[in-house]
């Protein structure tokens, strides 16, 4: 099972890949549907991933503290 620190890196990399792909796609897509898609999916996904990374980091800190205190 991957450690929390590996999970946040994986999510971070996935978000970078999404942003890179979206930049390529959106460069050629110039209508209201593009704007709606970006707001509904891309921005929402980015927000959710950033929240997840923060949560994973916090959990990792708590777990490390618990392991240290119980050793």
LINLINNOR-V76964 format. One record per pair of residues at least 6 apart in sequence whose C-alpha atoms are under 7 Angstrom apart, sorted by the first residue. I is the first residue (numbers start at 0). J is the second residue. Records with the same first field share a line. If there is no record, write none. Layout:
# LINLINNOR-V76964
I = J + J
This chain:
# LINLINNOR-V76964
3 = 55 + 59
4 = 59
7 = 52 + 55
10 = 48 + 52
14 = 45
